[in-house]
């Protein structure tokens, strides 16, 4: 189990948790890749307070790296692997018009400062396109389109060409499917102007988007060509988004898609040389209530014992939230009799009416297989994981450890070229991750 609180909050956000998981330090909510000395949105405080991620340690060691997500690739979790920012919200310069101090937006940092990352797959074309250019899919200019006039997709291609790298940029599924991992070493895929749609809504045609499992598979096939090893972060991001909207069916469906991605990684790798870690960066106030009979639809209405009816006489959904838009303010509870609670857009009942459901602070589960997986046991602080990954791969603080003889204080060189896949999702009812 992992303790997920941040430095300044009992309940963390994804910027703080991703920084802990990949950079090895706890920090404040809202900041990315920096120490807790940086207050949110304080641009001037960033210099000198940056922390190094496991991804950057792998690059420094001559190994391959990749990021796969169903969110925007500039969103909090993937961004913590490469960016240093006083705000997770600074995904584009269009979102920094009032900010002074010379801080770079997250998309800019990815293309100009982190173009050594070999695979980047997810959503979020908006922060990479100039505001004079419409999105190729929506044919509109979005709220995140850039003010500086830079087309970062073209700049990324120019940088890769200048370094004689075999590369591809893709933005829809048929282009993605056409990428041959044997002759592609660098791949940038931005499949939607914002987040990739929920699985229940995703266009699976050639004009649409690849699944999380398909992106994971493509990434592994590209990265595993490096015999020195690789690091891949895979995020099932939309589980979290569905919970924030109290849409349990979407969250559960996204979890099944996450499971497929994990299964694909297991199929393509060996536990002899690949450490796979599956965890959540935080949890949600999501629960199963009542004493429904076995076989009752988990998305249905609770059928209580005869002596335990709701005191207001109204039925309630089996899965419920502590807060969120599933409860309207200043109104009595909804009578769900005759309502289809299994519909995609149905919002499960919540106790406290809020526009957006929050995270929760309980410990989350972590599961691992492969080299040094035995180090992931008991109850640990969340930032411990980054140090285990460094140790298992002999990078970062432990880069010289593989040169030492095999003894109790060393990994004895066994994992010098270890591969690493870190899966991050949202813990469902504490321990249900896959």
N, C-alpha and C positions, 0 to 999 in steps of 0.2 A: 504494500500500500504506500501511496505517496501523500505527503502533507502539502497542500497546494496554496496556502495563504501567501499573500505578497507582503512586501515590507510595510506598506502603508494601509492595507485593507485586510479585514478578516476574510473577505471573499475576493478572489483574484479576477482579473480579466485575462484575455488570451495573450496580450502583449507581455504581461509579467510572467505568465506561466511558460510561454514559448521561450522567453529569454532564460528562464530557469532551466528548462529541459535541455536547451542546446548550448547555452553559454556558461552554465554552471554557477550562476549567482542569482539570488532573489533580488527583485527590484520593485519599483513602484508600478501601480496600475497605469497603463496608458503609454509607457515608454518602451522602446525597443533597442536591445543590444547595448544598453548603457547601465551604469551602476545606479544604485538607489540615491546617489547624491544629485541626480538630475530630476528636478520637478517637471511635471508634465507641461509641455508647450514652452519650456524655457530653452530657446535655441542656444543662447550664449553659454549654457552650462554643459553642453555636450562635449566640447573639445577636451581631450585628456581623460574622459570618463568612459570611453568605449570598452567593451568586453569582446573577447574573441569566441566565435561559435565553433562547434565541432565540425561544421562544414568547412570553415576556413582553415582549420587545422588539417583536414584531409587534403585540401588543395595545396597547402604548404608542404605536405609530405609527398606530393606528386601523384596523388590518387584522384579518382574521378568523383564527381558530386552531382546530385540532382534534387529537384524539388517537384512534387506532384501534389496538386490540391484541387478541390472543387470550388474553392473561393477565388477571389481575385489573387493573383500571385503577389500582389503588393499588400495583401491583408495581413493581419497581425501575426498569425502563426508562421507562414512561410517567410515573412519579412524579417523575423527575428533571426533567421539563419544567416542573413547577409547585410542587413541595414543597421545603422546607428541613428536613432531619431528620438527627439524629445516628445514626439507624438505619433502614435500609430495612425492618426488621421491624415498625416501628411503624405498621402499616397501619390499625389500629383501636385505640381506647382500651382494648379488652379485652386487647390485647397490651402494655399499658403500666402494668399495675396496680402494679408496684413502682417505677415511674419518678417521680421528683420533679423539680421545677424549672419546671413549667408548660409544657412542650413540647406542641404540638398533634399529634395523630395525622394520618396522611397523608390519610385520607378526609375528616376535618374540614377540613383545609387546602384540599382540592379544592372543597368546597361553599361554605364561608364566605369563603375568601380568593381563590378563583380561579373564581368563577362567570361571569366574562367569557369563558371558553373556550366556544366555540359548539358544538362537537361532541365528545362523549366517548363512545366505544363500545368495549365489551369485556366481560370477566367481572367477577365480584367484588361481588355484592350484599351479601355478609355484613358487611363493614365499614361499610355504610351503614344497616343495620337494627338496631333496638334488641333487646336480648335477651329482651324480653317478647313479641316478635312472631316468628311462624314465617316461614320463607321461602315465598313464594307457589308455588314449584315443588316443593321438597322436603318442605314442610310440617314442617320441623324448625327448631330453633334451632342455628345453627352456632357453631364455635369462635371466629369473628371477630365475632359479633354484639355490638353496642355495649353498654357498661355505663352510659353516661350517659343512656340513655333517649331519645336523639335519633333520629328517623327522618330521616336525611339526604336520602332521596329526596323526602319531603314538603317538607322545608326548602328543597331546591333548587327545587322547583316554586313555593313561596311567594316565594322571592327573585326568580325570573324574572317572576312575575306582578306583583310590586311594582314592577318596572322596565318594565312594559308590553311585555314581550318575547314574541314568538310562539314557544312552546316545546312540547316533548313529552318525556315520560319513558316508556320502553318496556322490557320485560323478556323478551319472547319474539318469535319471528320474525314472526308475523302482525301484531303491533302495529308492528314495525319496517317491514314491507312497506307498511303503511298510511300511513306518514309521507310527506307530500308536501313535497319540498324547496322548492317555490315558496312555500309559506305557513308554513314552519318555519325559524326562524333559530337556535334553540338546541335541541340534541338530546342527551339523556342516555340511553344504553342500557346496561343491566347485565343480561347474558344468562345468567348462572349464578351460583350462590352462591359459587363459586370461579372457577377458570379455565374458559374455554370448552372443551368436550371436544375431543379430537383429531378430525381430519377423518374418520378411519376409524370413529369412534364417534358423531359429531355427529348429533343428531336434526334432519333437514332439513325436517321438517313445520312447520306453523304454530305448533305448541307448542314447537318447538325453537329453534335459534340460527342467525343468519345466518352466511355464510362471511366470511372476511377480505376477499375481493374485493367482496362485496356491501356490507360496511361501508365499504370504501374508496370505492366508487362513490357511496354515499349522502352520505358526508362531503364529497366534492368537489362534488357538485351543490349542497349547502347553502353551502359556503364560497365557491364561485366567483361568487356573487352580489355579493360585495364587490369593486368595481372597483379598489379600492386594493391588492388582493392578499391572499394568505392563506398560512399555514403549516400543514402537516399532517404529523404524525408517524404512521407506520404500522409496527407491530411484528408480525412473525411469531414470536410468543413461544414457541409450543409445539414448534418445532424444537429449541430448547435443552432443554426439559423431557424430550423423548424421548431425546435424547443422554444426559442425566443418568441415565436408566434403562437405557442401552445398548440401546434399542429402535430399531434402525436403520430398519426399515420405516416406523415412524411418523414418524421424523425426515425421511426422504426424501419421504413423502407430504405432510407439512407444508410442505416446501420447494416442492413443485409447487403447493400452494395459495398460497404466497407469490408464486410466479411469476405466477399468475393475477391477484393483486392489483396487481403491478407493471404487467402488461399492461393492466389496466383503467385505471390512472392514465395510462399512455402514450396510450391510446385517447381519453381524455377531455380531454387537455391538449395544448398546443402548445409545442414547444421554443423558440418565439420569445419566450414570456413566462413559462415555467414551468421552474424548475430542479428536476429529479428526481435525488436522490442515493440510491444503493442501497449499503449496506455492512453489515458485521457489527460487533457491539460487541466480540466476542472469538471465539476458536475453541474447538475441542474436540480431545482426543487421539483422533481418529477417523481410520482409515486403511484403505487397500486393500492387502491382503497377498497374496503368492504370485504365480504366473504362470499364472493360469487362462486357458483358451482363450477367444477372443472368442465371445460368445453365451452363455457360462456365466452363470447367474443371479447378479446382484450380491449377492443375499441368500443365495446357496447356499454350497456347500462348495468350497474351492479344490482344483483338480486340478493337482498339482505336476508338474514335469518328472520323468522317470523317475529321474534321478540326484539329486533334491532332495526326498526324502520327509521328513516330520517325524521327528525322531530317536526320538520315543516311539511312532511308528507310528500315531498317531491323526490323523484329518482335522481341519481347522480351517476356520472361516468366512472367507470372502473379505474381508468388512469386519470390522474388529476395533477394539477400544478399548484405550488404554493402561491404564485402570483402570475400576472400576465393578462393579456387581452381576452382570455376566456371568461372573464367576469366583467360586466359593464358597471361603471361606477354609479352609485346612488340608485341601483335597481335590485329587486329581489332576485333570488336564484331563478334560473330558467327551468321551466318544466320540459324535460327532454322526452316525454311520452310521445311516441310517433315520429320523432326526429331521427334521421339517418346519421348516427354518430360515427359511422365508418367511412363517410365521404372524405375525399382527399383534403378539402379545404376546411373541414370541421375543426373548430377550436375547442379543445377539451376544457372542462371546467377548471377554474382557478379560484383560490380563496380570496386573494387580494387583487383588486383591479389596477393594473398598470398597463401602459401602452406597450411595453416590451418586457417580457419575462427576463429575470436576472439569472446569474449563475448561483451556485451554492458552494459551500466551503468544506464539505466533508472530504475525508481522504478518498482517493480514487485508486482503482486497481492497476496493476502493471504485470505484464506477462512477457516472458522471453524464452527464446531457445537459441542455442548456438554457443560459441566460445564466450566464456565468462558469464553466461546466463545465471550461474549460481550466485553471483554477487547481488542479484536483484531479488531480495527476499526480506521478510519482516516489514516494519514500518520505517520509511526513510523520508528525508526531506526531498522535495521535488528536484532541486538542483543537483542532488547526488547523481542523477542519471547521466548528466553530461560528463562527469568525472569517470564513471564506469565505462562510458563509450570511449573516452580518451585512453583509458588504461587497456581496454580490450584490443584497441587498434594500435597501441604504441604511438600515439600522436599527442601533440600539445604538451602538457606537463609531464607526460610519460613517454615522450618520443625516444628516449634513450633506454627505456626499460627492456626492450627486446634484445638488447646487446648484452644483458646481464645473464649470468648462469641461472639455471632453473633452481629456485629455492623458494622458501615460504613467502618472501617479500617481492617476488618477481613472477611475471607470467612466462618467463623462460624462453621467450622467442616464439612460442607456439602460435601466436596470433599476429605475426608481423604483417601479413597481407590479408587480414580479415576484412570481409565485406560487412556492411552495416545497413540495415533498413529500419528506420524509426517510423512507426505508424502512430499517428496522433488523432484521436477522436474525442468525443464527449462521453463520459461515463454515464451509463443509463442505470438508474437505481443502484448507485454505488459501484457494483461489480460487473454489470452486463456491458461488456465492450465488444466481444465477438461471440 
